[in-house]
Amino acid sequence: MRQHLRPPSDSYDDYLNMQLKRTIIKNDNQLKERTIYLVDKLAQFVNLNQAEILCVGCRNHAEIDYFYAKGVKKILGIDLMSKHSDILVMDMHQMTFPDNSFNVVYSSHSLEHAYDPQKVINEIKRICRPGGYVVIEVPIRYETTSADRIDFGGSEKLLSAFAPDVAQVLLAEDDTFTSKGTDVARAIFQIK
Ligand SMILES: C[S@@+](CC[C@H](N)C(=O)[O-])C[C@H]1O[C@@H](n2cnc3c(N)ncnc32)[C@H](O)[C@@H]1O
């Protein structure tokens, strides 16, 4: 895992402000190809009708709407801003949910924005029930910046960041699927 070197001015407040500003100026609410791909993959392993899902860093309602279209009944999102009652304003480093709150934690293109990735990973493991599913996509092999901070390098390294709490790996792949041609790593796994 390669982490962006923080300049001295890059305090935690600076980090949160930058992430928030970037999200505020992005008005795209379009359903993304990557969302369809990853949610459809998850649906091969999990009965989404019964799932209780958290979308970490969902930005807008597109992911949540797609989960609803796939039959999901219980779902929440978190992000640094929200225009919807089912997207809670919450920092992924300090989630306020009790332990074992969800049986699916879905995080698409948010973990690379972490200030402290291990802290976010620990939070994901804490709020995911034993036997629950973690679903992650991150860009890989790219030039990190103070906004896009972490390059996990590949799906194997992404999975190893969750060790030793990975019970079963259902999907681990590296791909150049995105329209921009950026490489991505994806993983779907069960937590011990
Ligand atoms: C690139 S968007 C991903 C949106 C969507 N999940 C997708 O796959 O298209 C990353 C989101 O993570 C959010 N984010 C960044 N840092 C965060 C933090 N510390 N806590 C919660 N959300 C954060 C940003 O505000 C942004 O909306």
The ligand as an SDF file (V2000), in Angstrom:
LIG
                    3D

 27 29  0  0  0  0  0  0  0  0999 V2000
  -15.3190    9.3060   -5.4080 C   0  0  0  0  0  0  0  0  0  0  0  0
  -16.6890    9.4700   -4.3420 S   0  0  0  0  0  0  0  0  0  0  0  0
  -17.4000    7.8540   -4.4890 C   0  0  0  0  0  0  0  0  0  0  0  0
  -18.8790    7.9080   -4.7310 C   0  0  0  0  0  0  0  0  0  0  0  0
  -19.5090    6.5380   -5.0140 C   0  0  0  0  0  0  0  0  0  0  0  0
  -19.3230    5.6530   -3.9030 N   0  0  0  0  0  0  0  0  0  0  0  0
  -19.0100    5.9380   -6.2960 C   0  0  0  0  0  0  0  0  0  0  0  0
  -18.5200    4.8030   -6.3150 O   0  0  0  0  0  0  0  0  0  0  0  0
  -19.1250    6.6010   -7.3210 O   0  0  0  0  0  0  0  0  0  0  0  0
  -15.9280    9.4170   -2.7230 C   0  0  0  0  0  0  0  0  0  0  0  0
  -16.8370    9.8990   -1.6240 C   0  0  0  0  0  0  0  0  0  0  0  0
  -16.2040    9.6470   -0.3610 O   0  0  0  0  0  0  0  0  0  0  0  0
  -16.5310   10.7240    0.4860 C   0  0  0  0  0  0  0  0  0  0  0  0
  -15.5910   10.8220    1.6010 N   0  0  0  0  0  0  0  0  0  0  0  0
  -14.2950   11.2440    1.5530 C   0  0  0  0  0  0  0  0  0  0  0  0
  -13.7670   11.2290    2.7810 N   0  0  0  0  0  0  0  0  0  0  0  0
  -14.7410   10.7970    3.6170 C   0  0  0  0  0  0  0  0  0  0  0  0
  -14.8070   10.5840    5.0090 C   0  0  0  0  0  0  0  0  0  0  0  0
  -13.7490   10.8090    5.8040 N   0  0  0  0  0  0  0  0  0  0  0  0
  -15.9520   10.1230    5.5350 N   0  0  0  0  0  0  0  0  0  0  0  0
  -17.0350    9.8840    4.7530 C   0  0  0  0  0  0  0  0  0  0  0  0
  -17.0390   10.0730    3.4120 N   0  0  0  0  0  0  0  0  0  0  0  0
  -15.9020   10.5290    2.8570 C   0  0  0  0  0  0  0  0  0  0  0  0
  -16.4840   11.9420   -0.4240 C   0  0  0  0  0  0  0  0  0  0  0  0
  -17.1990   13.0140    0.1340 O   0  0  0  0  0  0  0  0  0  0  0  0
  -17.1050   11.3950   -1.7080 C   0  0  0  0  0  0  0  0  0  0  0  0
  -18.4790   11.6510   -1.7760 O   0  0  0  0  0  0  0  0  0  0  0  0
  1  2  1  0
  2  3  1  0
  2 10  1  0
  3  4  1  0
  4  5  1  0
  5  6  1  0
  5  7  1  0
  7  8  2  0
  7  9  1  0
 10 11  1  0
 11 12  1  0
 11 26  1  0
 12 13  1  0
 13 14  1  0
 13 24  1  0
 14 15  1  0
 14 23  1  0
 15 16  2  0
 16 17  1  0
 17 18  1  0
 17 23  2  0
 18 19  1  0
 18 20  2  0
 20 21  1  0
 21 22  2  0
 22 23  1  0
 24 25  1  0
 24 26  1  0
 26 27  1  0
M  CHG  2   2   1   9  -1
M  END
$$$$
